[in-house]
Amino acid sequence: MTDATIPADLREAFDAYERAIVSNDLDALDAFFAPGDETLRGDTAGLLVGHDAISGFRALRGGVPRREIAELHYRPLSRGGRTPASPADATAPESDAAANPPESTDGDVALLVSVSAFRGGGRGLQTQIWQRIDGRWLITAAHVTPRTPAIDRTIWRSVGDPFLQGAWEGPLAGLTVAVKDLFAVAGFRIGAGNPTFLEEARPEKATAPAVADLLRAGASLRGIARTDEFAYSIAGDNVHYGTPPNGAVVGALPGGSSSGPASAVALGHADIGLATDTAGSIRVPASYQGLWGLRTTHDLVPRQGMLPLAQSFDTVGWLTRDGETLERVADWCLSYDGSASTENVYGASGDDLPWRFLVPEEILDCVEPDTRAAFSRMLAGLAASDDPPPFRAVHSGDLDATFTAFRTVQGAEAWRNDGEWLSAHPGAVGPAVAERFRVASEITAADEAAARRELEPIAAHLAELVDGAVLIFPTVPGPAPLRTADVDAVRAATLRMTAPAAAAGLPAVSVPLLTVAGAPVGVCLVSRAGTDIALVRLARRLASLVGSGAGR
């Protein structure tokens, strides 16, 4: 039903916009949104500000399901506020408000609220503010409420409430877990982020110890969460299932390969993300989405029941929204009394780490200027606090050499693990992952042996650095890139920052301590092997000091 008082040219513009939405005509949609930095578009994922941000989001969204406008309500607006209007009988999913609309006269600004009826079932609501600008009706603000989804399939492969009940009591009782789709859950298949692999996989006969530990402590599984294909990426995208949303930055990449668990935790779908980190797959999404993320000491948590990427670097860890929860998880899963899977916990985890920090200059050189400035301000604030830790600049070594050797060993192991399957299934993986595996397939035994020899002194040097202090630096070069960005350069810089700790098998925690251009950036702390619990305690102490005002 349509309000008869709606101006004919506005109705014509609305109908044309609706046709463009359904046909996914990107050029037409761009033209219907007002240019400039004040145009708004919001939905359940958050708010986009500015025409360019809205356009970038839409380019990757794809079209909407077939629908019809069931109701349309019109209210004329004026600069002084709402003007009287006759009754209207329609509403739908695009709501918003322009903060500072351009100069206009009465009759040139209108509120339209419409209800969409989807042919596949369900209804949505759009609220839009239209303004006549240079003789054309344009949208200056919009809010979309989509039909209620059953699940967000970009985040979840399988989900329940709970998906699997844990013990009814224990130190983690009441918490929920998103499990990366690399871990065995008895009765279910491992999918590794690829539908062909999932279809051919056999149901697991036993649950991975890393999963069972959490269940035994009282946590329940919320579900099995998405991963980048075979965990061979740090972006967080997946050509088969889509890209999970970034819970902190609308329209940005979530970070991978633990993208599903990270998004689930950031959006409040789960309290804990059980994940893996080979070259940064916990630390990167933690930084991008403002989470706490712990990469544990290599081989500290056994990897039985976990699909490997590169065994020399693969490790298990967790993502949480706060440090207290991360410490609870680490205390249980890494202690003698807690974990059934951890056969040998290093005693140093029970001791406090020294309140001394080292800033690796080569890693800092990879950081974007705004992030580096924010990090420097944080260090200056900490130095001026009542509990100032000493900071000293150090050389972490040649990052290019570290990354090249790391990538060679990683690629050789990845091809041994998955090469036979990939060769038997050409075209089954996305182009970016396929290219990485192609490069990996060309690594010779001599290349791998030489790379392993190169990594030995690199790992020894890093172990020496953290023997009496803790490394501190931004986790990644800067805020999460937008989904439309060219991420090749960012990926190269990121891996140079994350690979050293992985190459040395050291524990690393990313803590959301920086804000750059309104987006979170983590601060990474790296300590000596086996000090994982103590590292989380130290990170909480540092976060408390920064939160009190130091470093701002």
ZAMARGU-4260 file (C-alpha; in steps of 0.2 Angstrom, whole numbers, plus 5000, padded with zeros to 4 digits):
<rodrens>
0) 5000/5000/5000 | 5007/5017/4995 | 5003/5034/5003 | 4995/5044/4989 | 5003/5060/4995
5) 5021/5054/4990 | 5028/5066/4976 | 5027/5057/4959 | 5046/5060/4955 | 5051/5053/4972
10) 5041/5038/4970 | 5048/5036/4953 | 5066/5037/4960 | 5061/5025/4974 | 5055/5012/4961
15) 5070/5014/4950 | 5081/5012/4966 | 5072/4996/4970 | 5074/4989/4953 | 5093/4992/4954
20) 5094/4983/4971 | 5086/4968/4964 | 5096/4967/4948 | 5112/4972/4958 | 5115/4987/4946
25) 5130/4994/4955 | 5132/5009/4945 | 5114/5014/4947 | 5115/5011/4966 | 5130/5022/4967
30) 5121/5036/4958 | 5106/5035/4970 | 5117/5038/4986 | 5122/5056/4989 | 5140/5059/4986
35) 5152/5065/5000 | 5158/5059/5017 | 5142/5062/5027 | 5130/5049/5018 | 5125/5035/5030
40) 5121/5017/5028 | 5118/5005/5042 | 5112/4987/5045 | 5114/4974/5058 | 5133/4973/5055
45) 5135/4992/5059 | 5137/5009/5051 | 5145/5014/5035 | 5149/5032/5033 | 5153/5041/5017
50) 5148/5037/4999 | 5165/5028/4995 | 5163/5016/5010 | 5145/5012/5005 | 5150/5009/4987
55) 5164/4997/4992 | 5153/4987/5004 | 5140/4985/4990 | 5153/4979/4977 | 5156/4964/4987
60) 5139/4961/4994 | 5130/4954/4979 | 5112/4956/4975 | 5097/4954/4987 | 5085/4939/4986
65) 5069/4942/4975 | 5057/4953/4984 | 5042/4964/4982 | 5038/4980/4992 | 5023/4976/5002
70) 5021/4993/5011 | 5028/5011/5008 | 5026/5025/5020 | 5031/5043/5016 | 5034/5058/5028
75) 5039/5075/5022 | 5053/5082/5032 | 5059/5100/5034 | 5075/5108/5040 | 5066/5113/5056
80) 5059/5095/5059 | 5045/5085/5054 | 5031/5093/5045 | 5013/5087/5047 | 5009/5073/5035
85) 4993/5063/5031 | 4993/5045/5036 | 5004/5032/5027 | 5003/5014/5027 | 5020/5007/5022
90) 5037/5003/5029 | 5052/4993/5025 | 5070/4989/5029 | 5081/5004/5026 | 5082/5016/5041
95) 5094/5030/5045 | 5096/5048/5048 | 5107/5061/5040 | 5117/5070/5053 | 5120/5087/5044
100) 5109/5087/5028 | 5113/5100/5015 | 5103/5116/5013 | 5086/5112/5007 | 5068/5119/5007
105) 5052/5112/5013 | 5047/5097/5002 | 5065/5093/4997 | 5068/5081/5011 | 5058/5065/5014
110) 5057/5050/5025 | 5053/5033/5016 | 5050/5017/5026 | 5046/5002/5016 | 5042/4983/5020
115) 5050/4970/5009 | 5041/4953/5006 | 5054/4941/5000 | 5048/4927/4988 | 5058/4914/4998
120) 5049/4919/5014 | 5052/4932/5027 | 5051/4951/5028 | 5063/4965/5029 | 5062/4984/5034
125) 5071/4999/5025 | 5071/5016/5032 | 5078/5030/5020 | 5080/5049/5020 | 5079/5055/5003
130) 5084/5073/4998 | 5082/5083/4982 | 5099/5088/4977 | 5102/5098/4960 | 5085/5092/4954
135) 5087/5073/4958 | 5081/5063/4973 | 5096/5055/4982 | 5097/5044/4998 | 5107/5053/5011
140) 5105/5040/5025 | 5098/5022/5025 | 5096/5008/5038 | 5092/4991/5032 | 5084/4977/5044
145) 5085/4961/5034 | 5074/4946/5036 | 5080/4935/5051 | 5093/4923/5045 | 5093/4905/5051
150) 5112/4906/5054 | 5126/4917/5047 | 5134/4904/5035 | 5149/4914/5033 | 5153/4911/5051
155) 5146/4894/5055 | 5147/4878/5047 | 5136/4870/5060 | 5129/4878/5075 | 5117/4875/5090
160) 5112/4881/5107 | 5122/4872/5112 | 5129/4862/5098 | 5137/4850/5111 | 5134/4851/5129
165) 5150/4851/5140 | 5151/4846/5159 | 5137/4854/5169 | 5150/4862/5181 | 5168/4867/5180
170) 5180/4882/5179 | 5173/4886/5162 | 5155/4882/5165 | 5143/4894/5156 | 5155/4898/5142
175) 5152/4894/5124 | 5165/4889/5111 | 5167/4892/5092 | 5178/4878/5086 | 5188/4881/5070
180) 5184/4868/5056 | 5201/4859/5058 | 5197/4850/5074 | 5189/4833/5076 | 5172/4832/5085
185) 5166/4814/5087 | 5152/4810/5074 | 5156/4825/5063 | 5167/4828/5048 | 5182/4840/5047
190) 5178/4852/5032 | 5194/4863/5031 | 5185/4877/5023 | 5181/4867/5007 | 5165/4859/5002
195) 5173/4846/4992 | 5184/4841/5006 | 5170/4841/5018 | 5159/4830/5006 | 5172/4817/5005
200) 5178/4817/5023 | 5173/4803/5035 | 5165/4807/5052 | 5177/4808/5066 | 5178/4794/5079
205) 5185/4804/5093 | 5185/4822/5099 | 5202/4831/5098 | 5210/4833/5115 | 5210/4852/5113
210) 5191/4852/5111 | 5188/4839/5125 | 5198/4849/5137 | 5186/4864/5136 | 5170/4852/5137
215) 5177/4844/5152 | 5179/4861/5160 | 5161/4865/5158 | 5161/4875/5142 | 5149/4870/5128
220) 5151/4870/5110 | 5141/4883/5101 | 5147/4876/5084 | 5159/4873/5071 | 5166/4889/5063
225) 5173/4893/5046 | 5191/4894/5041 | 5200/4900/5026 | 5203/4885/5015 | 5216/4873/5023
230) 5220/4887/5034 | 5232/4894/5021 | 5228/4912/5022 | 5227/4926/5034 | 5214/4937/5026
235) 5199/4928/5032 | 5190/4926/5015 | 5183/4911/5008 | 5177/4909/4990 | 5164/4895/4994
240) 5156/4901/5010 | 5159/4920/5009 | 5169/4932/5021 | 5164/4932/5039 | 5160/4950/5045
245) 5172/4959/5055 | 5164/4962/5072 | 5174/4979/5075 | 5175/4987/5058 | 5161/4986/5046
250) 5166/4981/5028 | 5183/4976/5033 | 5192/4959/5032 | 5190/4948/5048 | 5207/4941/5047
255) 5211/4923/5045 | 5213/4909/5044 | 5203/4908/5061 | 5191/4920/5053 | 5175/4910/5059
260) 5179/4908/5077 | 5186/4926/5078 | 5170/4934/5071 | 5159/4923/5082 | 5168/4929/5097
265) 5168/4947/5092 | 5150/4947/5088 | 5145/4939/5104 | 5140/4922/5096 | 5153/4913/5107
270) 5164/4917/5122 | 5179/4907/5116 | 5187/4904/5099 | 5197/4887/5098 | 5209/4891/5084
275) 5226/4887/5076 | 5240/4899/5072 | 5254/4894/5060 | 5259/4911/5053 | 5248/4922/5063
280) 5230/4915/5061 | 5225/4919/5079 | 5235/4935/5081 | 5229/4943/5065 | 5210/4941/5067
285) 5213/4946/5085 | 5220/4962/5080 | 5208/4966/5066 | 5193/4963/5077 | 5199/4970/5094
290) 5201/4953/5103 | 5213/4944/5114 | 5222/4930/5105 | 5235/4918/5112 | 5246/4908/5101
295) 5253/4895/5113 | 5271/4888/5114 | 5274/4876/5099 | 5270/4858/5105 | 5263/4863/5122
300) 5245/4858/5117 | 5245/4842/5107 | 5238/4843/5090 | 5230/4825/5089 | 5213/4827/5080
305) 5218/4843/5071 | 5220/4844/5052 | 5238/4851/5050 | 5245/4864/5038 | 5263/4864/5043
310) 5268/4854/5058 | 5284/4863/5062 | 5274/4879/5065 | 5256/4874/5069 | 5250/4877/5086
315) 5233/4878/5096 | 5227/4894/5104 | 5211/4904/5109 | 5202/4920/5105 | 5192/4929/5118
320) 5184/4946/5121 | 5193/4950/5137 | 5209/4945/5146 | 5200/4938/5161 | 5192/4924/5150
325) 5208/4921/5141 | 5217/4918/5158 | 5204/4906/5164 | 5205/4896/5148 | 5224/4896/5149
330) 5225/4891/5167 | 5214/4876/5164 | 5220/4870/5147 | 5239/4873/5151 | 5239/4866/5169
335) 5243/4849/5177 | 5227/4849/5186 | 5216/4854/5171 | 5221/4848/5154 | 5221/4830/5150
340) 5230/4834/5134 | 5244/4843/5140 | 5257/4830/5145 | 5271/4842/5150 | 5268/4860/5156
345) 5284/4871/5158 | 5286/4876/5176 | 5290/4894/5170 | 5272/4897/5166 | 5268/4897/5185
350) 5281/4911/5187 | 5279/4930/5183 | 5288/4936/5168 | 5300/4951/5170 | 5293/4968/5169
355) 5305/4973/5155 | 5301/4975/5137 | 5311/4975/5120 | 5305/4984/5105 | 5311/4975/5089
360) 5316/4989/5077 | 5315/4979/5061 | 5297/4973/5065 | 5292/4991/5069 | 5299/4996/5052
365) 5284/4986/5044 | 5271/4996/5054 | 5260/5009/5045 | 5264/5027/5051 | 5248/5030/5060
370) 5249/5014/5070 | 5267/5017/5074 | 5263/5034/5081 | 5249/5026/5091 | 5261/5013/5098
375) 5274/5027/5102 | 5261/5036/5112 | 5257/5021/5121 | 5275/5018/5126 | 5277/5036/5131
380) 5262/5035/5142 | 5268/5019/5150 | 5285/5026/5153 | 5277/5041/5163 | 5265/5030/5173
385) 5267/5025/5192 | 5273/5008/5187 | 5284/5011/5172 | 5292/4996/5163 | 5309/4999/5155
390) 5309/4998/5136 | 5324/4995/5125 | 5326/4994/5106 | 5333/4978/5099 | 5337/4970/5083
395) 5326/4955/5078 | 5336/4951/5063 | 5333/4951/5044 | 5314/4949/5042 | 5315/4945/5024
400) 5327/4930/5027 | 5316/4924/5041 | 5300/4925/5031 | 5308/4917/5015 | 5315/4902/5026
405) 5298/4901/5035 | 5288/4901/5020 | 5299/4888/5011 | 5297/4876/5026 | 5278/4879/5028
410) 5275/4877/5009 | 5285/4860/5009 | 5275/4853/5023 | 5258/4860/5017 | 5261/4851/5000
415) 5266/4835/5009 | 5250/4836/5019 | 5237/4842/5005 | 5246/4840/4989 | 5239/4823/4984
420) 5222/4829/4987 | 5224/4845/4978 | 5231/4836/4963 | 5216/4824/4963 | 5204/4839/4964
425) 5210/4852/4951 | 5199/4868/4953 | 5192/4863/4970 | 5201/4878/4979 | 5200/4897/4976
430) 5213/4905/4965 | 5223/4913/4979 | 5225/4897/4989 | 5228/4887/4973 | 5242/4899/4969
435) 5250/4896/4986 | 5249/4877/4984 | 5256/4879/4966 | 5272/4888/4973 | 5273/4875/4987
440) 5273/4861/4975 | 5289/4867/4967 | 5299/4867/4983 | 5313/4854/4982 | 5320/4844/4997
445) 5336/4854/4995 | 5326/4870/4996 | 5318/4864/5012 | 5334/4858/5020 | 5342/4874/5017
450) 5328/4884/5024 | 5328/4874/5040 | 5346/4877/5042 | 5343/4896/5040 | 5329/4896/5053
455) 5340/4888/5067 | 5350/4903/5071 | 5335/4915/5068 | 5325/4905/5081 | 5340/4904/5093
460) 5342/4923/5092 | 5324/4926/5096 | 5325/4914/5111 | 5340/4923/5117 | 5331/4940/5116
465) 5316/4934/5127 | 5327/4925/5140 | 5325/4940/5152 | 5313/4951/5144 | 5297/4952/5133
470) 5296/4958/5115 | 5282/4971/5112 | 5276/4978/5095 | 5260/4981/5085 | 5253/4964/5080
475) 5250/4969/5062 | 5255/4984/5051 | 5238/4993/5054 | 5219/4992/5055 | 5210/4978/5046
480) 5210/4982/5027 | 5193/4984/5019 | 5187/4969/5009 | 5189/4979/4993 | 5208/4983/4996
485) 5223/4976/4987 | 5230/4965/5002 | 5245/4958/4994 | 5257/4972/5001 | 5248/4971/5018
490) 5249/4952/5018 | 5268/4953/5015 | 5271/4965/5029 | 5260/4956/5041 | 5269/4939/5039
495) 5285/4947/5041 | 5279/4953/5058 | 5270/4937/5063 | 5283/4924/5056 | 5297/4926/5069
500) 5288/4920/5084 | 5281/4905/5074 | 5298/4901/5067 | 5305/4901/5085 | 5290/4891/5092
505) 5287/4905/5105 | 5271/4910/5114 | 5263/4926/5108 | 5248/4936/5114 | 5239/4950/5104
510) 5230/4962/5116 | 5218/4976/5109 | 5227/4991/5116 | 5228/5003/5101 | 5215/5012/5091
515) 5220/5019/5074 | 5207/5029/5064 | 5193/5022/5075 | 5198/5004/5072 | 5207/4992/5084
520) 5225/4986/5082 | 5233/4974/5093 | 5249/4975/5103 | 5259/4958/5103 | 5269/4952/5117
525) 5281/4937/5114 | 5290/4928/5128 | 5301/4913/5131 | 5294/4895/5128 | 5282/4888/5140
530) 5278/4905/5149 | 5261/4905/5141 | 5251/4908/5157 | 5263/4920/5164 | 5262/4929/5147
535) 5243/4931/5148 | 5245/4938/5166 | 5258/4950/5160 | 5247/4956/5146 | 5232/4959/5158
540) 5244/4969/5169 | 5249/4980/5154 | 5231/4982/5148 | 5226/4988/5165 | 5240/5001/5165
545) 5235/5007/5148 | 5217/5007/5152 | 5220/5018/5168 | 5226/5031/5156 | 5244/5027/5153
550) 5248/5026/5135 | 5234/5037/5129
</rodrens>
